[in-house]
Amino acid sequence: MDLRVVDADLLFGAAHHFVHQLDHFSAAHRVVAFDQRGHGGTSKAGDGRYGFETTADDAATLCAALGIERPVVVGHSLGGVSAIELARR
């Protein structure tokens, strides 16, 4: 997983899609940018799973590992659907 923690908690699902937003929001917030499995700087998923439920699981795991309890989540395309699934939980 390609992960960049810039500095309260904005979580972006495809780091390269949000370069300008990362620059802007990181001035006042902790920003976590990651590439979902099989996208950007990540390798293919070993288990072959890429659905929005799986990618939401990945984001939830990342949040737990970083101690982020209520992130503001932004995603693009599949990342947007994954963000909705994460918020639904």
C-alpha positions in Angstrom: 0.0 0.0 0.0 1.4 3.4 -0.9 0.7 5.6 2.1 1.5 9.2 2.8 0.5 10.8 6.1 0.8 14.6 5.7 -0.3 16.0 9.1 -7.2 15.7 11.8 -8.2 13.4 9.5 -9.0 13.6 5.8 -8.7 10.2 4.0 -8.3 10.1 0.2 -8.7 6.9 -1.7 -6.4 7.4 -4.6 -3.5 9.6 -3.8 -2.6 10.7 -7.3 -6.1 12.0 -8.0 -6.0 14.5 -5.2 -2.6 16.2 -5.4 -3.9 19.7 -5.2 -6.4 18.9 -2.4 -3.6 17.2 -0.4 -1.5 20.4 -0.7 -4.5 22.6 0.3 -5.9 20.6 3.2 -2.6 19.5 4.7 -1.9 23.1 5.7 -4.5 22.8 8.5 -5.3 19.1 8.8 -3.7 15.7 9.1 -4.2 14.2 5.7 -3.8 10.5 4.9 -3.6 9.6 1.3 -3.5 6.0 0.1 -3.9 4.0 -3.0 -6.4 1.3 -2.9 -5.3 -2.3 -3.7 -4.3 -2.7 -7.3 -4.3 1.1 -8.0 -1.5 3.6 -8.1 1.6 2.5 -6.2 0.1 -0.7 -4.9 0.5 -4.3 -6.2 -2.3 -6.5 -7.3 -4.4 -8.0 -4.5 -3.1 -11.5 -3.6 -6.7 -12.7 -3.0 -8.0 -11.1 -6.2 -10.6 -9.1 -4.3 -11.3 -5.5 -5.4 -14.9 -4.8 -4.5 -16.1 -1.8 -2.6 -16.7 -3.8 0.5 -13.1 -5.1 0.5 -11.7 -1.6 -0.2 -13.8 -0.2 2.6 -12.4 -2.9 4.9 -8.9 -1.8 3.9 -9.7 1.8 4.7 -11.2 0.8 8.1 -8.1 -1.2 8.9 -5.9 1.7 8.0 -8.0 4.1 10.1 -7.8 1.7 13.1 -4.0 1.3 12.7 -3.6 5.1 12.7 -6.1 5.8 15.5 -8.5 7.6 13.3 -12.1 7.2 14.6 -14.2 9.5 12.5 -12.4 10.4 9.2 -13.6 12.7 6.6 -13.4 10.5 3.6 -13.1 11.5 -0.1 -12.8 9.1 -3.0 -12.9 9.0 -6.7 -14.7 6.3 -8.8 -14.5 3.0 -6.9 -13.0 5.1 -4.0 -16.2 7.1 -3.9 -18.3 4.0 -3.5 -15.9 2.6 -1.0 -16.1 5.9 1.0 -19.9 5.6 1.0 -19.6 2.0 2.3 -17.2 3.1 5.0 -19.5 5.9 6.1 -22.5 3.5 6.1 -20.8 1.4 8.8 
